[in-house]
Structures are given as C-alpha cells and as structure tokens.
C-alpha cells in the first residue's frame, strides 16, 4: 500500500483501495449474527477544501495528479487520463493490467487486476496483492501514489452512484420477493432505504444478498466482485 495511502486513507477517504473496490458495493453473503449489516454511501467520504489541499500537498511535486486536482474536481475524462498513466506505469514495472470495467453497483469505480507477465490469471483481487517481490511492490505503490490515488477516490466520493439498469431491475425484483417494495430504485442506497447516506439492519442484509445474487447471474465475467 502506498505511503500516502497508508497515512491518510483511514481518516480521510475510502476504506478500500488499490484495485477499485467500492464503498458502494455491498459484500456478498450473510453478515455474521453478532454484527449489524450497515451501509454508508461513498458521498460520506467527500473531503473539504482544506483536506484536499493536504492530500495535494502530500503528492510528489512532479505528480500529474496535482494538475488534475487543481480545481478540486475530477471529471470522467481526467479519471481516464489518470487510469491510463497508472496502468502504463504498472505495465512498465513488468505486470499485465486487465482492461478496466466499471463496477455495475456504483458505476463510479473501475475494477481491474494485474499480474506479472507470464503468470497465471488471478482468481480474485486478493491473489495479486502480496506475491510481488518487495522492490516490485514498492514500484507499484509508487505508480499508485504518482498517478492514481487520491484522484480515483475523489472521483468516487463526488460522483453520484447508480446501478446499471440490468442490475437495478434484478435487485428490485429480488427485494420484492423478500417483501421490500423498492420499485424505481436505481442506486443501492435507495434499495436499502438509506437516509443521509446511511442505513443498517435487515434491509441492508437483504440488499447485499440480492446484489450478490444478481451480480453472479448477470456479471459472471467481472475481474472480481467488490467486497465491502
């Protein structure tokens, strides 16, 4: 994990990083009985001007992210620009980077994997994490710190989320079968009845289960299914 990411992520932005994991993407499977299922919208992780200045000041002087973040906003085209630079940097380290796909649950984060050239395809996002030699891992961290974070996190927090129409339809139908009338819902927050970006309890658990079921049925070929 990059030095910058380690220093500020927990206190400032999202709890997941590195491979496009989404705060809007509910975890598959059941929540342990001792825990209450909760949901918090990505917008809860927005940063103010002072915090953004802190993030920018922590960037290397030559980081292209400084220019992207100069106006305090990250556009879709700027995110694409940052992605291309980041993926190119990782490729230069000696890794093949998969084509990114947008997370169908939120449509604000990219899902991707990377693997050493010639290595077997990873079966999940976690397979790629600790296997690189220390020098390669450090160089990949440097790629992220230079090109990708915090640009991707700012974009995810500031951009309204929505499920794809296919996924939304399947989730709404699933929730209806479970006794929840969520007709017209287009985002996971609507599905679970979030207020001020937060929800908890059985409805969140049902929503997670329905999303997991629908993702498996309609998006079986994603690089991985985000866990949150």
MDAnalysis code that builds the backbone (N, CA, C; Angstrom):
import MDAnalysis as mda
import numpy as np

u = mda.Universe.empty(684, n_residues=228, atom_resindex=np.repeat(np.arange(228), 3), trajectory=True)
u.add_TopologyAttr("name", ["N", "CA", "C"] * 228)
u.add_TopologyAttr("resid", np.arange(1, 229))
u.add_TopologyAttr("resname", ["UNK", "UNK", "UNK", "UNK", "UNK", "UNK", "UNK", "UNK", "UNK", "UNK", "UNK", "UNK", "UNK", "UNK", "UNK", "UNK", "UNK", "UNK", "UNK", "UNK", "UNK", "UNK", "UNK", "UNK", "UNK", "UNK", "UNK", "UNK", "UNK", "UNK", "UNK", "UNK", "UNK", "UNK", "UNK", "UNK", "UNK", "UNK", "UNK", "UNK", "UNK", "UNK", "UNK", "UNK", "UNK", "UNK", "UNK", "UNK", "UNK", "UNK", "UNK", "UNK", "UNK", "UNK", "UNK", "UNK", "UNK", "UNK", "UNK", "UNK", "UNK", "UNK", "UNK", "UNK", "UNK", "UNK", "UNK", "UNK", "UNK", "UNK", "UNK", "UNK", "UNK", "UNK", "UNK", "UNK", "UNK", "UNK", "UNK", "UNK", "UNK", "UNK", "UNK", "UNK", "UNK", "UNK", "UNK", "UNK", "UNK", "UNK", "UNK", "UNK", "UNK", "UNK", "UNK", "UNK", "UNK", "UNK", "UNK", "UNK", "UNK", "UNK", "UNK", "UNK", "UNK", "UNK", "UNK", "UNK", "UNK", "UNK", "UNK", "UNK", "UNK", "UNK", "UNK", "UNK", "UNK", "UNK", "UNK", "UNK", "UNK", "UNK", "UNK", "UNK", "UNK", "UNK", "UNK", "UNK", "UNK", "UNK", "UNK", "UNK", "UNK", "UNK", "UNK", "UNK", "UNK", "UNK", "UNK", "UNK", "UNK", "UNK", "UNK", "UNK", "UNK", "UNK", "UNK", "UNK", "UNK", "UNK", "UNK", "UNK", "UNK", "UNK", "UNK", "UNK", "UNK", "UNK", "UNK", "UNK", "UNK", "UNK", "UNK", "UNK", "UNK", "UNK", "UNK", "UNK", "UNK", "UNK", "UNK", "UNK", "UNK", "UNK", "UNK", "UNK", "UNK", "UNK", "UNK", "UNK", "UNK", "UNK", "UNK", "UNK", "UNK", "UNK", "UNK", "UNK", "UNK", "UNK", "UNK", "UNK", "UNK", "UNK", "UNK", "UNK", "UNK", "UNK", "UNK", "UNK", "UNK", "UNK", "UNK", "UNK", "UNK", "UNK", "UNK", "UNK", "UNK", "UNK", "UNK", "UNK", "UNK", "UNK", "UNK", "UNK", "UNK", "UNK", "UNK", "UNK", "UNK", "UNK", "UNK", "UNK", "UNK", "UNK", "UNK", "UNK"])
u.atoms.positions = np.array([
    [0.842, -1.191, 0.000],
    [0.000, 0.000, 0.000],
    [0.880, 1.245, 0.000],
    [0.591, 2.226, -0.814],
    [1.443, 3.401, -0.914],
    [1.556, 4.135, 0.415],
    [2.686, 4.827, 0.597],
    [2.902, 5.566, 1.840],
    [1.805, 6.603, 2.051],
    [1.449, 7.343, 0.982],
    [0.397, 8.352, 1.101],
    [-0.920, 7.708, 1.482],
    [-1.232, 6.596, 0.834],
    [-2.484, 5.911, 1.091],
    [-2.544, 5.443, 2.532],
    [-1.450, 4.886, 3.029],
    [-1.419, 4.420, 4.403],
    [-1.654, 5.562, 5.375],
    [-1.097, 6.718, 5.073],
    [-1.134, 7.833, 6.009],
    [-2.500, 8.480, 6.130],
    [-3.254, 8.540, 5.022],
    [-4.456, 9.369, 5.079],
    [-5.759, 8.656, 4.787],
    [-5.733, 7.451, 4.222],
    [-6.984, 6.860, 3.762],
    [-7.967, 6.628, 4.897],
    [-7.524, 6.007, 5.982],
    [-8.440, 5.658, 7.056],
    [-9.142, 6.884, 7.620],
    [-8.450, 7.997, 7.674],
    [-9.020, 9.192, 8.284],
    [-9.751, 10.079, 7.303],
    [-9.523, 9.875, 6.010],
    [-9.997, 10.865, 5.060],
    [-10.989, 10.317, 4.057],
    [-10.642, 9.221, 3.371],
    [-11.446, 8.837, 2.224],
    [-12.074, 7.469, 2.392],
    [-11.758, 6.553, 1.480],
    [-12.406, 5.266, 1.455],
    [-11.586, 4.235, 2.189],
    [-12.221, 3.160, 2.581],
    [-11.518, 2.126, 3.315],
    [-10.927, 1.081, 2.399],
    [-11.264, 1.113, 1.119],
    [-10.711, 0.141, 0.182],
    [-9.934, 0.869, -0.877],
    [-8.826, 0.291, -1.326],
    [-8.005, 0.964, -2.322],
    [-7.182, -0.039, -3.085],
    [-6.627, 0.414, -4.206],
    [-5.647, -0.387, -4.926],
    [-6.219, -1.091, -6.122],
    [-7.414, -1.705, -6.014],
    [-7.950, -2.432, -7.142],
    [-9.393, -2.051, -7.417],
    [-9.766, -0.848, -7.099],
    [-11.086, -0.362, -7.463],
    [-12.204, -0.869, -6.593],
    [-11.954, -1.378, -5.403],
    [-13.012, -1.826, -4.533],
    [-13.891, -0.650, -4.173],
    [-15.209, -0.892, -4.109],
    [-16.130, 0.220, -3.985],
    [-16.812, 0.274, -2.642],
    [-16.891, 1.462, -2.074],
    [-17.638, 1.639, -0.839],
    [-19.124, 1.476, -1.076],
    [-19.559, 1.551, -2.330],
    [-20.968, 1.405, -2.649],
    [-21.320, -0.039, -2.947],
    [-20.336, -0.931, -2.973],
    [-20.559, -2.307, -3.359],
    [-20.703, -3.178, -2.124],
    [-21.905, -3.701, -1.840],
    [-22.102, -4.482, -0.636],
    [-21.434, -5.836, -0.733],
    [-20.998, -6.371, 0.386],
    [-20.323, -7.658, 0.397],
    [-21.313, -8.771, 0.126],
    [-20.892, -9.813, -0.608],
    [-21.765, -10.959, -0.812],
    [-21.858, -11.777, 0.456],
    [-22.919, -12.591, 0.547],
    [-23.040, -13.477, 1.682],
    [-23.660, -12.787, 2.882],
    [-23.818, -13.565, 3.930],
    [-24.501, -13.077, 5.111],
    [-23.552, -12.373, 6.064],
    [-24.103, -11.396, 6.782],
    [-23.354, -10.744, 7.838],
    [-23.383, -11.639, 9.068],
    [-22.254, -11.833, 9.771],
    [-22.266, -12.644, 10.985],
    [-23.345, -12.178, 11.946],
    [-23.930, -13.150, 12.664],
    [-25.072, -12.844, 13.524],
    [-24.757, -11.780, 14.557],
    [-23.508, -11.692, 14.969],
    [-23.124, -10.739, 16.005],
    [-22.970, -9.323, 15.471],
    [-23.057, -9.150, 14.164],
    [-22.864, -7.850, 13.563],
    [-24.149, -7.371, 12.892],
    [-24.343, -6.071, 12.886],
    [-25.474, -5.468, 12.196],
    [-25.002, -5.008, 10.829],
    [-25.709, -5.416, 9.783],
    [-25.344, -5.004, 8.431],
    [-25.517, -3.497, 8.300],
    [-24.509, -2.830, 7.770],
    [-24.567, -1.380, 7.614],
    [-24.179, -0.978, 6.199],
    [-24.629, 0.186, 5.806],
    [-24.279, 0.762, 4.508],
    [-24.003, 2.242, 4.698],
    [-22.933, 2.707, 4.082],
    [-22.626, 4.133, 4.071],
    [-22.287, 4.530, 2.637],
    [-22.939, 5.557, 2.126],
    [-22.748, 5.979, 0.739],
    [-21.349, 6.542, 0.526],
    [-20.791, 6.361, -0.674],
    [-19.482, 6.944, -0.973],
    [-19.427, 8.445, -0.737],
    [-20.555, 9.127, -0.900],
    [-20.563, 10.577, -0.707],
    [-20.206, 10.966, 0.726],
    [-20.320, 10.017, 1.655],
    [-19.959, 10.301, 3.046],
    [-18.464, 10.545, 3.197],
    [-17.696, 10.138, 2.181],
    [-16.244, 10.259, 2.251],
    [-15.725, 11.471, 1.473],
    [-16.607, 12.390, 1.133],
    [-16.161, 13.608, 0.465],
    [-15.227, 14.398, 1.377],
    [-14.314, 15.101, 0.759],
    [-13.368, 15.894, 1.540],
    [-13.599, 17.374, 1.268],
    [-13.316, 18.193, 2.255],
    [-13.423, 19.629, 2.092],
    [-12.169, 20.208, 1.470],
    [-12.192, 21.505, 1.258],
    [-11.068, 22.166, 0.597],
    [-9.771, 22.019, 1.382],
    [-9.837, 22.147, 2.697],
    [-8.609, 22.063, 3.497],
    [-8.012, 20.669, 3.455],
    [-8.868, 19.643, 3.517],
    [-8.369, 18.267, 3.458],
    [-7.823, 17.957, 2.078],
    [-8.483, 18.479, 1.054],
    [-7.985, 18.268, -0.294],
    [-6.614, 18.910, -0.466],
    [-6.434, 20.099, 0.076],
    [-5.119, 20.739, -0.006],
    [-4.055, 19.886, 0.676],
    [-4.427, 19.258, 1.795],
    [-3.489, 18.373, 2.486],
    [-3.093, 17.209, 1.592],
    [-4.082, 16.616, 0.932],
    [-3.805, 15.492, 0.037],
    [-2.885, 15.912, -1.104],
    [-3.183, 17.049, -1.700],
    [-2.370, 17.527, -2.820],
    [-0.956, 17.849, -2.355],
    [-0.830, 18.449, -1.202],
    [0.498, 18.796, -0.692],
    [1.342, 17.563, -0.391],
    [0.684, 16.439, -0.102],
    [1.407, 15.203, 0.181],
    [1.898, 14.514, -1.094],
    [1.374, 14.930, -2.246],
    [1.794, 14.336, -3.509],
    [3.207, 14.775, -3.865],
    [3.900, 13.904, -4.619],
    [5.215, 14.290, -5.122],
    [5.072, 15.544, -5.985],
    [6.075, 16.412, -5.976],
    [5.988, 17.649, -6.770],
    [5.703, 17.407, -8.244],
    [6.208, 16.294, -8.789],
    [6.010, 16.027, -10.205],
    [4.788, 15.196, -10.524],
    [3.974, 14.865, -9.532],
    [2.800, 14.026, -9.777],
    [1.790, 14.749, -10.657],
    [1.344, 14.110, -11.758],
    [0.334, 14.739, -12.616],
    [-1.007, 14.901, -11.918],
    [-1.187, 14.231, -10.787],
    [-2.438, 14.399, -10.056],
    [-2.606, 15.824, -9.528],
    [-1.498, 16.508, -9.321],
    [-1.580, 17.886, -8.838],
    [-2.386, 18.758, -9.803],
    [-2.130, 18.597, -11.090],
    [-2.850, 19.398, -12.087],
    [-4.317, 18.996, -12.137],
    [-4.583, 17.683, -12.064],
    [-5.965, 17.217, -12.116],
    [-6.770, 17.772, -10.942],
    [-6.150, 17.819, -9.777],
    [-6.857, 18.232, -8.565],
    [-6.803, 19.733, -8.307],
    [-6.203, 20.477, -9.222],
    [-6.023, 21.921, -9.007],
    [-7.345, 22.652, -8.802],
    [-8.399, 22.196, -9.489],
    [-9.693, 22.869, -9.357],
    [-10.600, 22.177, -8.343],
    [-10.075, 21.160, -7.645],
    [-10.852, 20.474, -6.621],
    [-11.890, 19.522, -7.152],
    [-11.831, 19.210, -8.437],
    [-12.834, 18.354, -9.072],
    [-12.142, 17.374, -10.002],
    [-12.675, 16.156, -10.089],
    [-12.141, 15.149, -11.003],
    [-13.238, 14.761, -11.982],
    [-13.034, 15.058, -13.258],
    [-14.005, 14.706, -14.287],
    [-13.755, 13.278, -14.768],
    [-14.718, 12.752, -15.515],
    [-14.568, 11.400, -16.069],
    [-13.352, 11.337, -16.987],
    [-13.156, 12.356, -17.813],
    [-12.011, 12.350, -18.725],
    [-10.700, 12.428, -17.954],
    [-10.690, 13.164, -16.843],
    [-9.478, 13.240, -16.029],
    [-9.199, 11.911, -15.339],
    [-10.261, 11.223, -14.921],
    [-10.062, 9.894, -14.335],
    [-9.498, 8.941, -15.378],
    [-10.023, 9.002, -16.603],
    [-9.498, 8.166, -17.683],
    [-8.024, 8.471, -17.932],
    [-7.679, 9.733, -17.904],
    [-6.288, 10.147, -18.091],
    [-5.407, 9.565, -16.986],
    [-5.871, 9.661, -15.746],
    [-5.106, 9.128, -14.619],
    [-4.978, 7.617, -14.718],
    [-6.051, 6.949, -15.147],
    [-6.001, 5.497, -15.277],
    [-4.960, 5.070, -16.299],
    [-4.965, 5.712, -17.453],
    [-4.010, 5.331, -18.495],
    [-2.571, 5.494, -18.000],
    [-2.321, 6.570, -17.279],
    [-0.971, 6.798, -16.760],
    [-0.608, 5.752, -15.714],
    [-1.538, 5.444, -14.836],
    [-1.291, 4.446, -13.792],
    [-1.067, 3.065, -14.391],
    [-1.947, 2.657, -15.309],
    [-1.810, 1.342, -15.930],
    [-0.505, 1.239, -16.709],
    [-0.118, 2.322, -17.390],
    [1.149, 2.317, -18.111],
    [2.332, 2.170, -17.184],
    [2.251, 2.808, -16.024],
    [3.326, 2.717, -15.038],
    [3.448, 1.291, -14.508],
    [2.323, 0.666, -14.170],
    [2.339, -0.712, -13.676],
    [2.869, -1.653, -14.750],
    [2.492, -1.399, -16.000],
    [2.995, -2.206, -17.111],
    [4.510, -2.089, -17.229],
    [5.030, -0.893, -17.026],
    [6.473, -0.686, -17.102],
    [7.215, -1.441, -16.001],
    [6.539, -1.704, -14.898],
    [7.150, -2.478, -13.810],
    [7.286, -3.947, -14.204],
    [6.469, -4.393, -15.168],
    [6.529, -5.774, -15.623],
    [5.259, -6.560, -15.385],
    [4.141, -5.852, -15.258],
    [2.866, -6.506, -14.993],
    [1.873, -6.217, -16.109],
    [1.051, -7.222, -16.414],
    [-0.048, -7.046, -17.354],
    [-1.262, -6.552, -16.571],
    [-1.861, -5.483, -17.048],
    [-3.027, -4.904, -16.387],
    [-4.259, -5.222, -17.226],
    [-5.286, -5.761, -16.579],
    [-6.502, -6.094, -17.314],
    [-7.215, -4.826, -17.771],
    [-8.048, -4.980, -18.793],
    [-8.892, -3.856, -19.192],
    [-9.851, -3.541, -18.045],
    [-9.982, -2.291, -17.673],
    [-10.865, -1.953, -16.549],
    [-12.329, -2.004, -16.960],
    [-13.180, -2.320, -16.017],
    [-14.627, -2.269, -16.232],
    [-15.241, -1.488, -15.073],
    [-16.339, -0.824, -15.356],
    [-16.999, -0.055, -14.299],
    [-17.790, -0.981, -13.399],
    [-17.692, -0.751, -12.107],
    [-18.445, -1.518, -11.122],
    [-19.942, -1.337, -11.381],
    [-20.681, -2.424, -11.695],
    [-22.103, -2.283, -12.011],
    [-22.947, -1.785, -10.845],
    [-22.448, -1.917, -9.616],
    [-23.218, -1.493, -8.450],
    [-23.188, 0.019, -8.278],
    [-22.034, 0.622, -8.538],
    [-21.906, 2.061, -8.299],
    [-21.684, 2.880, -9.564],
    [-21.011, 2.285, -10.558],
    [-20.636, 2.974, -11.790],
    [-19.753, 4.193, -11.545],
    [-19.001, 4.187, -10.446],
    [-18.059, 5.276, -10.212],
    [-16.642, 4.764, -9.977],
    [-16.451, 3.452, -9.967],
    [-15.121, 2.914, -9.723],
    [-14.782, 1.841, -10.743],
    [-13.487, 1.746, -11.049],
    [-13.000, 0.779, -12.022],
    [-12.570, -0.504, -11.326],
    [-12.928, -1.625, -11.940],
    [-12.488, -2.932, -11.465],
    [-11.411, -3.431, -12.413],
    [-10.318, -3.906, -11.860],
    [-9.220, -4.386, -12.691],
    [-8.326, -5.288, -11.858],
    [-7.501, -6.043, -12.534],
    [-6.476, -6.850, -11.875],
    [-5.164, -6.639, -12.607],
    [-4.087, -7.043, -11.978],
    [-2.797, -7.050, -12.665],
    [-2.041, -8.306, -12.263],
    [-1.173, -8.776, -13.139],
    [-0.379, -9.977, -12.870],
    [0.968, -9.832, -13.546],
    [1.939, -10.493, -12.984],
    [3.268, -10.468, -13.578],
    [3.196, -11.092, -14.965],
    [3.900, -10.532, -15.904],
    [3.894, -11.044, -17.275],
    [4.270, -12.521, -17.257],
    [3.406, -13.351, -17.870],
    [3.647, -14.783, -17.926],
    [3.049, -15.564, -16.788],
    [2.507, -14.887, -15.770],
    [1.930, -15.572, -14.618],
    [0.497, -15.974, -14.916],
    [-0.019, -16.915, -14.118],
    [-1.401, -17.352, -14.280],
    [-2.338, -16.227, -13.890],
    [-3.527, -16.240, -14.468],
    [-4.519, -15.230, -14.142],
    [-4.925, -15.353, -12.682],
    [-5.054, -14.235, -11.964],
    [-5.508, -14.303, -10.573],
    [-6.969, -14.702, -10.524],
    [-7.328, -15.529, -9.542],
    [-8.712, -15.952, -9.417],
    [-9.544, -14.945, -8.645],
    [-8.895, -14.024, -7.953],
    [-9.600, -12.979, -7.225],
    [-8.666, -11.806, -7.036],
    [-9.243, -10.691, -6.608],
    [-8.421, -9.497, -6.409],
    [-7.330, -9.737, -5.387],
    [-7.627, -10.525, -4.353],
    [-6.652, -10.745, -3.301],
    [-5.444, -11.527, -3.757],
    [-5.577, -12.331, -4.817],
    [-4.468, -13.160, -5.273],
    [-3.287, -12.335, -5.749],
    [-3.524, -11.107, -6.185],
    [-2.455, -10.329, -6.778],
    [-1.671, -9.522, -5.748],
    [-2.189, -9.414, -4.521],
    [-1.655, -8.420, -3.612],
    [-0.247, -8.681, -3.092],
    [0.027, -9.806, -2.351],
    [1.300, -9.880, -1.643],
    [2.358, -10.688, -2.356],
    [2.141, -11.049, -3.623],
    [3.026, -12.002, -4.269],
    [4.206, -11.357, -4.972],
    [4.203, -10.022, -5.144],
    [5.296, -9.390, -5.851],
    [6.506, -9.264, -4.925],
    [7.719, -9.430, -5.464],
    [8.903, -9.137, -4.663],
    [8.831, -7.710, -4.139],
    [9.551, -7.462, -3.048],
    [9.439, -6.173, -2.366],
    [9.724, -4.997, -3.284],
    [10.755, -5.100, -4.135],
    [11.082, -3.969, -4.994],
    [9.976, -3.703, -6.000],
    [9.362, -4.774, -6.549],
    [8.267, -4.585, -7.497],
    [7.046, -3.998, -6.791],
    [6.748, -4.505, -5.603],
    [5.604, -3.986, -4.856],
    [5.790, -2.503, -4.562],
    [7.001, -2.118, -4.214],
    [7.277, -0.714, -3.929],
    [7.094, 0.145, -5.173],
    [7.495, -0.380, -6.321],
    [7.352, 0.384, -7.561],
    [5.883, 0.523, -7.951],
    [5.091, -0.517, -7.696],
    [3.660, -0.425, -7.973],
    [3.012, 0.584, -7.030],
    [3.439, 0.562, -5.769],
    [2.960, 1.576, -4.828],
    [3.282, 2.979, -5.327],
    [4.483, 3.138, -5.858],
    [4.886, 4.446, -6.381],
    [4.010, 4.859, -7.564],
    [3.641, 3.875, -8.403],
    [2.744, 4.167, -9.526],
    [1.415, 4.710, -9.013],
    [0.885, 4.058, -7.991],
    [-0.400, 4.495, -7.454],
    [-0.293, 5.879, -6.831],
    [0.772, 6.088, -6.070],
    [0.950, 7.381, -5.408],
    [1.175, 8.510, -6.409],
    [1.774, 8.188, -7.555],
    [2.055, 9.220, -8.551],
    [0.858, 9.521, -9.445],
    [0.096, 8.475, -9.806],
    [-0.899, 8.645, -10.869],
    [-2.354, 8.402, -10.466],
    [-2.601, 7.620, -9.400],
    [-3.946, 7.090, -9.217],
    [-4.643, 7.534, -7.937],
    [-3.949, 7.551, -6.835],
    [-4.548, 7.977, -5.581],
    [-3.979, 9.326, -5.163],
    [-4.816, 10.303, -4.824],
    [-6.234, 10.208, -4.457],
    [-7.231, 10.538, -5.561],
    [-6.788, 10.665, -6.819],
    [-7.713, 11.059, -7.886],
    [-8.913, 10.123, -7.948],
    [-8.661, 8.798, -7.942],
    [-9.793, 7.870, -8.098],
    [-10.752, 7.969, -6.917],
    [-10.212, 8.175, -5.704],
    [-11.062, 8.240, -4.523],
    [-11.895, 9.518, -4.500],
    [-11.316, 10.618, -4.936],
    [-12.063, 11.878, -5.019],
    [-13.202, 11.738, -6.021],
    [-12.907, 11.132, -7.170],
    [-13.945, 10.933, -8.184],
    [-15.076, 10.074, -7.626],
    [-14.732, 8.969, -6.961],
    [-15.747, 8.057, -6.440],
    [-16.623, 8.721, -5.388],
    [-16.021, 9.551, -4.551],
    [-16.781, 10.192, -3.481],
    [-17.679, 11.316, -3.991],
    [-17.275, 11.980, -5.063],
    [-18.003, 13.156, -5.547],
    [-19.028, 12.854, -6.634],
    [-18.997, 11.655, -7.198],
    [-19.859, 11.324, -8.331],
    [-21.072, 10.524, -7.870],
    [-22.289, 10.939, -8.234],
    [-23.481, 10.181, -7.843],
    [-23.417, 8.742, -8.353],
    [-23.803, 7.820, -7.502],
    [-23.744, 6.408, -7.871],
    [-25.086, 5.931, -8.422],
    [-25.016, 4.910, -9.247],
    [-26.227, 4.254, -9.723],
    [-25.869, 2.869, -10.229],
    [-26.788, 1.944, -10.073],
    [-26.602, 0.615, -10.627],
    [-26.899, 0.639, -12.122],
    [-26.359, -0.333, -12.841],
    [-26.748, -0.462, -14.235],
    [-28.232, -0.824, -14.285],
    [-28.939, -0.464, -15.359],
    [-30.355, -0.818, -15.441],
    [-30.601, -2.316, -15.277],
    [-29.729, -3.142, -15.861],
    [-29.889, -4.591, -15.741],
    [-29.800, -5.023, -14.285],
    [-28.784, -4.533, -13.591],
    [-28.604, -4.912, -12.194],
    [-29.726, -4.357, -11.325],
    [-30.101, -3.103, -11.564],
    [-31.160, -2.493, -10.760],
    [-32.463, -3.273, -10.888],
    [-32.810, -3.676, -12.117],
    [-34.036, -4.435, -12.314],
    [-34.025, -5.756, -11.574],
    [-32.887, -6.439, -11.621],
    [-32.772, -7.726, -10.938],
    [-32.829, -7.559, -9.425],
    [-32.187, -6.518, -8.916],
    [-32.173, -6.290, -7.467],
    [-33.560, -5.889, -6.970],
    [-34.246, -5.028, -7.705],
    [-35.597, -4.622, -7.316],
    [-36.518, -5.835, -7.271],
    [-36.424, -6.707, -8.264],
    [-37.253, -7.914, -8.290],
    [-36.926, -8.826, -7.115],
    [-35.653, -8.973, -6.830],
    [-35.225, -9.807, -5.711],
    [-35.741, -9.250, -4.387],
    [-35.628, -7.949, -4.203],
    [-36.106, -7.337, -2.961],
    [-37.621, -7.476, -2.829],
    [-38.332, -7.396, -3.947],
    [-39.780, -7.573, -3.925],
    [-40.142, -8.968, -3.427],
    [-39.385, -9.963, -3.879],
    [-39.634, -11.335, -3.424],
    [-39.386, -11.480, -1.924],
    [-38.559, -10.621, -1.382],
    [-38.247, -10.662, 0.051],
    [-39.158, -9.746, 0.872],
    [-40.118, -9.135, 0.201],
    [-41.092, -8.330, 0.924],
    [-40.797, -6.848, 0.994],
    [-39.838, -6.369, 0.203],
    [-39.487, -4.946, 0.212],
    [-39.928, -4.306, -1.103],
    [-40.745, -3.277, -1.016],
    [-41.187, -2.560, -2.208],
    [-40.194, -1.437, -2.494],
    [-39.312, -1.670, -3.441],
    [-38.291, -0.669, -3.783],
    [-38.395, -0.298, -5.260],
    [-39.591, -0.363, -5.792],
    [-39.798, -0.040, -7.203],
    [-39.242, 1.340, -7.532],
    [-38.554, 1.412, -8.685],
    [-37.988, 2.675, -9.129],
    [-36.606, 2.970, -8.595],
    [-36.089, 2.123, -7.725],
    [-34.756, 2.356, -7.167],
    [-33.689, 2.154, -8.233],
    [-32.747, 3.071, -8.291],
    [-31.638, 2.957, -9.243],
    [-30.287, 2.859, -8.557],
    [-30.246, 3.110, -7.257],
    [-28.995, 3.029, -6.512],
    [-29.141, 2.126, -5.310],
    [-28.019, 1.593, -4.838],
    [-28.076, 0.691, -3.700],
    [-28.582, 1.409, -2.450],
    [-28.243, 2.665, -2.299],
    [-28.738, 3.417, -1.154],
    [-30.254, 3.483, -1.124],
    [-30.874, 3.665, -2.293],
    [-32.331, 3.660, -2.369],
    [-32.881, 2.288, -2.014],
    [-32.231, 1.256, -2.504],
    [-32.686, -0.111, -2.257],
    [-32.755, -0.400, -0.763],
    [-31.762, 0.053, -0.019],
    [-31.712, -0.266, 1.413],
    [-32.323, 0.829, 2.286],
    [-32.919, 1.848, 1.653],
    [-33.593, 2.893, 2.410],
    [-32.672, 3.809, 3.181],
    [-31.518, 4.118, 2.608],
    [-30.541, 4.960, 3.301],
    [-31.083, 6.369, 3.518],
    [-30.776, 6.927, 4.679],
    [-31.105, 8.314, 4.991],
    [-29.811, 9.034, 5.319],
    [-29.629, 10.157, 4.652],
    [-28.364, 10.895, 4.797],
    [-27.164, 9.992, 4.527],
    [-27.350, 9.088, 3.560],
    [-26.246, 8.231, 3.133],
    [-25.949, 7.062, 4.042],
    [-26.843, 6.741, 4.980],
    [-26.557, 5.655, 5.922],
    [-27.793, 4.786, 6.129],
    [-27.550, 3.466, 6.252],
    [-28.618, 2.526, 6.570],
    [-28.017, 1.346, 7.318],
    [-28.852, 0.655, 8.072],
    [-28.392, -0.538, 8.773],
    [-29.563, -1.476, 8.993],
    [-29.233, -2.741, 9.293],
    [-30.263, -3.694, 9.647],
    [-30.597, -4.707, 8.570],
    [-31.765, -5.332, 8.728],
    [-32.159, -6.453, 7.880],
    [-32.307, -6.052, 6.420],
    [-32.753, -4.830, 6.171],
    [-32.935, -4.405, 4.775],
    [-31.594, -4.292, 4.063],
    [-30.566, -3.846, 4.768],
    [-29.228, -3.803, 4.176],
    [-28.746, -5.215, 3.882],
    [-28.979, -6.121, 4.821],
    [-28.587, -7.515, 4.619],
    [-29.289, -8.099, 3.401],
    [-30.587, -7.825, 3.262],
    [-31.333, -8.314, 2.106],
    [-30.796, -7.700, 0.822],
    [-30.494, -6.411, 0.860],
    [-29.949, -5.754, -0.321],
    [-28.625, -6.340, -0.749],
    [-27.756, -6.604, 0.206],
    [-26.468, -7.221, -0.109],
    [-26.661, -8.577, -0.773],
    [-27.561, -9.369, -0.196],
    [-27.804, -10.701, -0.738],
    [-28.355, -10.623, -2.160],
    [-29.269, -9.685, -2.396],
    [-29.853, -9.541, -3.730],
    [-28.814, -9.076, -4.747],
    [-27.950, -8.139, -4.340],
    [-26.897, -7.685, -5.247],
    [-25.952, -8.829, -5.575],
    [-25.564, -9.603, -4.565],
    [-24.664, -10.731, -4.796],
    [-25.281, -11.729, -5.770],
    [-26.563, -12.015, -5.572],
    [-27.274, -12.944, -6.447],
    [-27.342, -12.412, -7.879],
    [-27.679, -11.140, -8.028],
    [-27.818, -10.548, -9.356],
    [-26.476, -10.409, -10.063],
    [-25.436, -10.072, -9.317],
    [-24.110, -9.954, -9.921],
    [-23.646, -11.294, -10.460],
    [-23.864, -12.358, -9.688],
    [-23.451, -13.686, -10.129],
    [-24.206, -14.108, -11.383],
    [-25.468, -13.714, -11.468],
    [-26.290, -14.117, -12.609],
    [-26.002, -13.296, -13.861],
    [-25.769, -12.001, -13.701],
    [-25.681, -11.109, -14.857],
    [-24.276, -10.600, -15.170],
    [-23.369, -10.703, -14.217],
    [-21.998, -10.218, -14.439],
    [-20.977, -11.254, -13.966],
    [-21.059, -12.470, -14.514],
    [-20.153, -13.534, -14.039],
    [-18.706, -13.347, -14.473],
    [-18.459, -12.489, -15.445],
    [-17.106, -12.373, -16.006],
    [-16.357, -11.133, -15.533],
    [-16.819, -10.491, -14.480],
    [-16.071, -9.358, -13.943],
    [-14.703, -9.823, -13.446],
    [-13.713, -8.916, -13.435],
    [-12.407, -9.311, -12.884],
    [-12.537, -9.870, -11.474],
    [-13.436, -9.329, -10.695],
    [-13.788, -9.823, -9.377],
    [-15.030, -9.071, -8.937],
    [-15.689, -9.569, -7.902],
    [-16.838, -8.858, -7.358],
    [-16.381, -8.088, -6.127],
    [-16.545, -6.774, -6.126],
    [-16.057, -5.974, -5.000],
    [-16.665, -6.425, -3.683],
    [-15.858, -6.393, -2.651],
    [-16.316, -6.757, -1.314],
    [-16.235, -5.526, -0.433],
    [-17.325, -5.268, 0.239],
    [-17.337, -4.107, 1.134],
    [-18.078, -4.483, 2.402],
])
